[in-house]
Amino acid sequence: MGGTVLAGCVEPATTTSGPTMLGSAPAGGPTSGATGGATDGSGLPAHVQPSGPATVEVDVATLATGLDVPWGIAPLDDGRSLVTMRDEARLVLVDADGTVTPVTGPGARGLTDVVAPQGEGGLLGVAVFGRTGGGLDVALYATTSRDNRVLRATLTGDALGPLTPVLTGIPAARNHDGGRLAVGPDGYLYVSTGDAGDPRRAQDPDSLGGKILRITPEGDAAPGNPVEGSPVWSLGHRNVQGMGWSPDGRMFASEFGQNTWDELNVIHRGANYGWPLVEGQGGAGAGFVDPVAVWRTADASPSGLAVTDEGVYLAGLRGQRLWRVPLRPAAGTDSDGVGEPHALLERRHGRLRAVAVAPDGTLLVVTGNTDGRGDPRPDDDTILRLTVR
């Protein structure tokens, strides 16, 4: 989180003349916001220059209802979606017609044993690496009694195979658990973690808290990470819960602010986003990376994020709206690559927890009214299908 210096924040354990950066700085320097090529650091060529209109409208249909604290959603190539239930520590499959089928099998039983829901923790993110044999290779982010961790299992039909921990020791607490998983265009797994209530972790390169991590499917530090052998991709985060990539390779992440500014950031390899020293914009002069968009926390509190070829969509919890940030071709600074944010679904469906792009190009939006902070409606929680026009 780059930006306004915060009074009263705990200083990191080690102070230097400038912010901690991991490995070599991105081309052009992390504070310059250079966006030439594939700025997520994946090394993929930027074949597509995304661009979208300043505003769009959406048609809304209800896909599924009656879900209890849904959190993560992974659309599958057969039209179904795999959804996590945070507090129940279980998975469900949602068909294209809205039918909800519980996931069974040894992995499902294992989740009820290992997951220890508390506050914002529980069974959180879900991502799919791809097909393996006759099943799907699935990653899950789970809060246990000791830590947050990444688990891996194979989903065959509606049965989940045995769980394998691939990354453990992520700090856990009642708040700020991060929890989003996303497979990048480079095929590696990106993991968002929170500071778990201790802001100092965000600036500590040896802590897994307050970071975006990049790992192999086996849980090892991915090749090309800023520091060899470390899973840390970027640092200085308070609580990232959304990640995604534009067609030209830019990586975006949504981040909860403390009391002032929520953020949308472009993520650079090894860069420092400033928390707990700064919140919002204005930190570039001190060597941090500034966000490309900010909102008052009452207007956003962004959780999940989805990126299309025309915009970045952020699901707002406290703000009760879906924010869209238009994409522009990458040129000059990070901020030059986006347009002015505008709101959709404003206070029509309550708190919004997650958003994902379905294989048919529609957006799947998960509401979050049963999470203990909302005002549930009779059918909550729901999954909405949005057609952008």
C-alpha positions as MATLAB code, in Angstrom:
seq = 'MGGTVLAGCVEPATTTSGPTMLGSAPAGGPTSGATGGATDGSGLPAHVQPSGPATVEVDVATLATGLDVPWGIAPLDDGRSLVTMRDEARLVLVDADGTVTPVTGPGARGLTDVVAPQGEGGLLGVAVFGRTGGGLDVALYATTSRDNRVLRATLTGDALGPLTPVLTGIPAARNHDGGRLAVGPDGYLYVSTGDAGDPRRAQDPDSLGGKILRITPEGDAAPGNPVEGSPVWSLGHRNVQGMGWSPDGRMFASEFGQNTWDELNVIHRGANYGWPLVEGQGGAGAGFVDPVAVWRTADASPSGLAVTDEGVYLAGLRGQRLWRVPLRPAAGTDSDGVGEPHALLERRHGRLRAVAVAPDGTLLVVTGNTDGRGDPRPDDDTILRLTVR';
ca = [
       0.000    0.000    0.000;
       1.780    3.121   -1.103;
       0.767    6.570    0.057;
      -0.036    8.925    2.909;
       2.229    8.540    5.911;
       0.277    7.143    8.853;
       0.715    8.602   12.300;
       1.050    6.172   15.160;
       1.886    3.103   13.060;
       4.414    0.644   14.411;
       7.724    0.971   12.652;
       9.229   -2.159   11.134;
      11.766   -3.945   13.285;
      14.600   -2.860   11.005;
      14.725    0.641    9.541;
      16.901    1.705    6.644;
      17.376    4.817    4.556;
      14.749    3.574    2.117;
      12.065    0.913    1.744;
      12.978   -2.751    1.578;
      13.023   -4.068   -1.983;
      13.426   -7.711   -2.900;
      16.160   -8.639   -5.347;
      16.688   -6.289   -8.259;
      14.138   -3.572   -8.901;
      11.766   -3.869  -11.859;
      12.837   -2.283  -15.120;
      12.566    1.464  -14.760;
      12.504    1.196  -10.960;
       9.503    0.205   -8.889;
       8.587    3.773   -8.032;
       8.526    4.912  -11.642;
       5.515    2.765  -12.422;
       6.917    1.773  -15.801;
       4.483   -0.499  -17.595;
       6.365   -1.540  -20.698;
       5.843   -5.199  -21.550;
       4.563   -7.813  -19.114;
       4.848   -5.945  -15.830;
       3.869   -8.909  -13.643;
       7.388  -10.200  -14.217;
       6.230  -13.457  -15.771;
       8.357  -12.874  -18.855;
       5.346  -13.381  -21.108;
       5.141  -11.164  -24.185;
       2.463   -8.475  -24.219;
       0.530   -9.492  -27.329;
      -2.759   -7.789  -26.431;
      -3.322   -4.152  -25.580;
      -6.529   -4.078  -23.515;
      -8.840   -1.112  -23.695;
     -12.363   -0.515  -22.456;
     -15.032    2.175  -22.529;
     -15.256    4.715  -19.736;
     -18.484    3.163  -18.443;
     -20.505    0.003  -18.984;
     -23.906   -1.341  -17.978;
     -24.696   -4.843  -16.760;
     -27.616   -7.250  -16.959;
     -28.005   -9.225  -13.724;
     -29.408  -12.725  -13.199;
     -29.368  -14.807  -10.013;
     -27.500  -18.073  -10.476;
     -27.585  -19.643   -6.988;
     -29.063  -18.833   -3.580;
     -28.917  -20.001    0.025;
     -25.137  -20.194    0.407;
     -23.668  -19.829    3.917;
     -20.665  -17.475    3.993;
     -19.297  -18.209    0.507;
     -15.796  -16.810    0.019;
     -13.796  -18.098   -2.959;
     -15.007  -19.063   -6.431;
     -13.189  -20.816   -9.271;
     -15.110  -21.124  -12.557;
     -14.442  -24.442  -14.303;
     -14.199  -25.033  -18.028;
     -17.327  -27.251  -18.012;
     -19.548  -24.379  -16.849;
     -19.596  -25.310  -13.161;
     -17.967  -23.275  -10.384;
     -16.106  -24.506   -7.309;
     -17.041  -22.402   -4.261;
     -15.638  -22.363   -0.722;
     -17.854  -21.976    2.356;
     -15.674  -20.094    4.852;
     -17.263  -21.015    8.179;
     -18.570  -24.473    7.286;
     -15.145  -25.481    5.937;
     -16.662  -27.170    2.919;
     -16.767  -26.938   -0.861;
     -19.738  -26.921   -3.200;
     -20.085  -27.169   -6.958;
     -22.522  -24.782   -8.614;
     -23.819  -25.928  -11.995;
     -24.608  -23.551  -14.851;
     -28.304  -23.925  -13.984;
     -27.700  -22.978  -10.346;
     -27.839  -26.468   -8.855;
     -25.625  -26.670   -5.763;
     -23.862  -29.991   -5.102;
     -21.774  -30.584   -1.960;
     -18.247  -31.858   -2.555;
     -17.610  -35.180   -0.817;
     -14.653  -37.541   -0.478;
     -11.652  -37.831    1.853;
     -10.496  -34.299    1.109;
     -13.871  -32.868    2.077;
     -13.784  -34.791    5.343;
     -10.219  -33.657    5.887;
     -11.230  -30.007    5.554;
     -13.648  -30.284    8.458;
     -10.787  -31.693   10.552;
      -8.046  -29.224    9.644;
      -9.877  -25.914    9.104;
     -10.471  -23.820   12.237;
     -12.757  -20.921   11.274;
     -12.273  -17.784   13.353;
     -13.290  -14.239   12.531;
     -12.232  -13.594    8.929;
     -10.399  -16.932    8.733;
     -11.660  -20.309    7.575;
     -11.794  -21.987    4.181;
     -10.942  -19.066    1.929;
      -9.386  -19.054   -1.537;
      -9.597  -21.680   -4.256;
      -7.778  -22.028   -7.573;
      -7.456  -24.707  -10.226;
      -4.108  -25.551  -11.807;
      -5.677  -27.653  -14.544;
      -6.614  -31.224  -15.308;
      -4.626  -34.170  -14.015;
      -5.711  -37.574  -15.235;
      -9.471  -37.639  -14.876;
      -9.638  -34.885  -12.266;
      -8.857  -31.269  -11.489;
      -5.731  -30.207   -9.610;
      -7.078  -27.836   -6.938;
      -5.409  -25.471   -4.442;
      -7.158  -24.225   -1.294;
      -6.268  -21.593    1.312;
      -7.251  -22.632    4.837;
      -6.997  -21.235    8.350;
      -6.020  -23.857   10.919;
      -5.544  -23.650   14.680;
      -1.853  -22.837   14.074;
      -1.528  -20.995   10.796;
      -2.893  -20.230    7.364;
      -1.783  -22.730    4.753;
      -2.157  -23.775    1.136;
      -3.542  -27.266    0.506;
      -3.614  -29.270   -2.704;
      -5.985  -32.052   -3.751;
      -7.561  -33.650   -6.821;
     -11.247  -33.140   -7.539;
     -12.800  -36.011   -9.501;
     -16.448  -35.462  -10.252;
     -17.807  -34.171   -6.962;
     -15.267  -36.035   -4.794;
     -12.133  -34.391   -3.385;
      -9.092  -36.602   -2.869;
      -6.736  -36.489    0.128;
      -5.319  -33.108    1.119;
      -1.611  -32.336    0.834;
      -0.204  -29.246    2.593;
       2.156  -27.479    0.184;
       2.802  -24.216    2.053;
       2.413  -23.783    5.808;
       3.340  -21.190    8.420;
       1.444  -18.207    7.006;
       0.481  -16.028   10.003;
      -3.167  -16.348   11.047;
      -5.459  -14.264   13.244;
      -9.114  -13.323   13.549;
      -8.530  -10.510   11.052;
      -6.269   -9.766    8.071;
      -5.780  -13.321    6.815;
      -5.528  -12.506    3.110;
      -6.523  -15.770    1.485;
      -6.907  -15.303   -2.255;
      -5.281  -17.784   -4.646;
      -4.721  -17.250   -8.367;
      -2.809  -19.130  -11.039;
      -0.805  -16.620  -13.033;
      -0.172  -16.585  -16.781;
       3.210  -18.154  -15.968;
       1.498  -21.216  -14.434;
       2.638  -20.514  -10.872;
       0.361  -20.045   -7.874;
       0.077  -16.563   -6.386;
      -0.999  -16.394   -2.738;
      -2.187  -13.241   -0.972;
      -1.524  -13.015    2.758;
      -2.498  -10.454    5.398;
      -0.457   -8.983    8.215;
      -2.594  -10.989   10.700;
      -2.908   -7.963   12.973;
       0.824   -7.226   13.251;
       1.726   -4.492   10.722;
       5.453   -5.114   11.205;
       5.156   -8.381    9.293;
       4.414   -6.524    6.054;
       7.917   -4.983    5.969;
       9.731   -8.093    7.207;
      11.058   -9.967    4.152;
      11.419  -13.124    6.253;
       7.746  -13.205    7.267;
       5.043  -14.699    5.034;
       2.528  -12.158    6.383;
       1.554   -9.006    4.480;
       2.857  -10.337    1.164;
       1.982  -11.697   -2.239;
       3.715  -15.060   -2.586;
       4.573  -16.941   -5.778;
       5.065  -20.695   -5.533;
       5.132  -23.842   -7.637;
       2.245  -26.343   -7.419;
       4.434  -28.319   -5.009;
       4.797  -25.284   -2.717;
       8.406  -24.370   -3.504;
       9.522  -20.821   -4.227;
       8.906  -20.294   -7.936;
      11.891  -19.803  -10.250;
      12.556  -16.150  -10.937;
      11.311  -14.869   -7.591;
      13.122  -11.730   -6.376;
      15.094  -13.651   -3.744;
      16.116  -17.178   -4.660;
      14.493  -19.703   -2.344;
      11.936  -17.219   -0.960;
       8.258  -17.398   -1.976;
       7.830  -13.631   -1.551;
       6.895  -11.779   -4.745;
       5.966   -8.374   -3.258;
       5.779   -6.914    0.239;
       4.318   -4.027    2.226;
       0.710   -5.235    2.039;
      -1.946   -4.948    4.735;
      -4.565   -7.399    3.482;
      -4.764   -8.301   -0.209;
      -7.843  -10.343   -1.132;
      -7.981   -9.977   -4.911;
      -5.527  -10.697   -7.745;
      -5.751  -10.924  -11.514;
      -3.970  -10.246  -14.807;
      -4.841   -8.185  -17.838;
      -4.274   -9.700  -21.295;
      -1.004   -7.773  -21.662;
       0.422   -9.314  -18.476;
      -0.146   -6.572  -15.891;
      -0.902   -7.979  -12.453;
      -3.535   -6.167  -10.386;
      -4.329   -6.588   -6.688;
      -7.020   -5.116   -4.441;
      -6.131   -4.156   -0.892;
      -8.065   -3.226    2.232;
      -7.030    0.063    3.802;
      -7.081    0.692    7.520;
      -9.326    3.706    8.114;
      -8.719    5.934    5.121;
      -7.871    4.494    1.705;
      -8.562    1.196   -0.044;
      -6.364    0.492   -3.040;
      -5.992   -1.029   -6.472;
      -2.329   -1.716   -7.198;
      -0.300   -2.882  -10.161;
       2.051   -5.497   -8.759;
       5.720   -5.450   -9.709;
       8.290   -8.118   -8.956;
      10.041   -7.374   -5.657;
       8.303   -4.038   -5.067;
       7.254   -2.567   -1.717;
       3.715   -1.172   -1.317;
       4.435    0.666    1.911;
       2.204   -0.700    4.669;
       2.298    0.167    7.570;
       4.237    3.340    6.792;
       1.851    4.648    4.150;
      -1.784    4.223    3.133;
      -3.186    5.444   -0.185;
      -1.266    7.597   -2.641;
       1.755    9.782   -2.006;
       4.458    7.252   -1.106;
       6.340    7.151   -4.399;
       8.689    9.896   -3.256;
       9.746    7.669   -0.366;
      10.444    4.732   -2.669;
       7.123    2.877   -2.433;
       4.751    1.986   -5.261;
       1.601    4.095   -5.392;
      -1.823    2.582   -6.109;
      -3.498    3.357   -9.422;
      -6.882    3.914   -7.770;
      -8.048    4.585   -4.210;
     -11.402    4.697   -2.442;
     -12.579    5.755    0.987;
     -12.951    2.580    3.042;
     -16.690    3.199    3.462;
     -17.086    3.187   -0.320;
     -15.203    0.004   -1.137;
     -13.454   -2.446    1.238;
     -12.513   -4.487   -1.844;
     -12.243   -8.252   -1.546;
     -12.233  -10.300   -4.759;
     -11.048   -8.985   -8.107;
     -11.494  -10.010  -11.742;
      -9.809   -8.659  -14.869;
     -11.286   -8.756  -18.367;
      -9.976   -7.303  -21.626;
     -11.793   -4.034  -20.859;
     -11.708   -3.483  -17.116;
     -10.754   -4.463  -13.595;
     -13.736   -5.367  -11.396;
     -13.536   -5.202   -7.589;
     -16.144   -6.656   -5.214;
     -16.866   -4.163   -2.423;
     -17.928   -5.393    1.000;
     -18.551   -2.315    3.100;
     -19.156   -0.254   -0.047;
     -21.816   -2.712   -1.275;
     -21.008   -2.136   -4.918;
     -18.981   -3.568   -7.767;
     -16.293   -1.144   -8.797;
     -15.031   -1.127  -12.365;
     -11.741    0.484  -13.371;
     -11.456    0.792  -17.176;
      -8.293   -0.568  -18.739;
      -6.118    1.497  -21.037;
      -3.109    0.330  -23.042;
      -0.002    0.118  -20.867;
       2.131    3.213  -21.416;
       4.086    5.610  -19.252;
       3.145    5.087  -15.604;
       0.906    2.476  -13.997;
      -1.816    5.104  -13.577;
      -1.770    5.850  -17.311;
      -2.953    2.279  -17.899;
      -6.328    2.713  -16.180;
      -9.295    5.048  -16.387;
     -11.601    6.588  -13.806;
     -13.398    4.106  -11.512;
     -17.169    3.880  -11.620;
     -19.659    1.913   -9.522;
     -22.092   -0.843  -10.536;
     -24.771   -2.643   -8.470;
     -24.623    0.121   -5.891;
     -26.367   -1.115   -2.696;
     -28.601   -3.438   -4.711;
     -27.309   -6.776   -3.397;
     -25.549   -5.882   -0.150;
     -21.949   -6.838    0.536;
     -20.002   -8.290   -2.391;
     -17.272  -10.811   -1.546;
     -15.874  -12.131   -4.819;
     -16.009  -11.712   -8.585;
     -14.676  -14.035  -11.286;
     -14.798  -14.327  -15.062;
     -16.752  -17.356  -16.310;
     -15.622  -19.236  -19.443;
     -18.439  -17.601  -21.434;
     -17.182  -14.129  -20.517;
     -19.889  -13.287  -18.009;
     -18.974  -12.184  -14.492;
     -19.870  -14.274  -11.452;
     -20.357  -12.131   -8.341;
     -20.580  -13.696   -4.875;
     -22.430  -11.762   -2.173;
     -21.166  -11.660    1.431;
     -24.148  -10.814    3.611;
     -23.972  -13.874    5.902;
     -20.412  -13.233    7.072;
     -21.464  -11.651   10.375;
     -21.095   -8.065    9.185;
     -23.973   -7.843    6.746;
     -27.760   -7.768    6.804;
     -28.789  -11.096    5.239;
     -31.787  -11.232    2.943;
     -34.025  -14.299    2.654;
     -32.082  -15.853   -0.268;
     -28.578  -14.944    0.894;
     -25.959  -15.560    0.120;
     -26.187  -15.607   -3.663;
     -24.115  -15.904   -6.813;
     -25.062  -13.420   -9.510;
     -24.305  -13.695  -13.216;
     -23.539  -10.365  -14.882;
     -23.489   -9.730  -18.612;
     -21.494   -6.619  -19.424;
     -22.738   -4.402  -22.245;
];
